[in-house]
Amino acid sequence: NAGVTQTPKFRVLKTGQSMTLLCAQDMNHEYMYWYRQDPGMGLRLIHYSVGEGTTAKGEVPDGYNVSRLKKQNFLLGLESAAPSQTSVYFCASSYGGLAAQETQYFGPGTRLLVL
Amino acid sequence: QQPVQSPQAVILREGEDAVINCSSSKALYSVHWYRQKHGEAPVFLMILLKGGEQKGHEKISASFNEKKQQSSLYLTASQLSYSGTYFCGTRDNYGQNFVFGPGTRLSVLP
């Protein structure tokens, strides 16, 4: 089992460019999450999904969109990148949701630099 | 609202003990603890539910005081491998919000 994988691992964008981050999990988890991690801020939830075809906003959703067309994949999109979106992005998945007593399994992260 | 962690950073010698605290202004249902090594993904340590349950993982244990709305992570006889940033994540009684704290950076020196 690969667990949770993320692509790409690193990306540099210019302001205004768009990109999509891909998260894949092979654990048949229902719930998937996208976090961003900034120094001193911990992990902040951007969007999450409670199942195929469903998504919901987290704590910091502005400037991002997500899609969950297949159960194993969760895509995070930046339509027009801004320097404030420079961060490390982590995807996670869990069998149950945030309201359940479930462990979140994290991917290795994507480091994004917006110039 | 993000829980508060203290201290922000701690430096230990191998074999020393440390305590990391996590507190919230909201009534909590559960507290989750994760450890993240530099450049790696966070890894789950344990979940504590309201009721004051104490759990252990290797020489790392934790307690949860629901009345004080806080949890403490205890690291005993620390090892070099314990170095990293420790995050608590809290879920409130309504079950809708799960939020990570800002983290506590732990450095264990030989």
Interface residues (C-beta under 8 A of the other chain):
Chain A: Y35 G40 M41 G42 L43 R44 L45 E59 F90 L98 A99 Q101 T103 Q104 Y105 F106 G107 P108 G109
Chain B: Q2 S30 H32 Y34 E40 A41 P42 V43 F44 I47 L49 F87 G89 R91 G95 Q96 N97 F98 V99 F100 G101 P102 G103
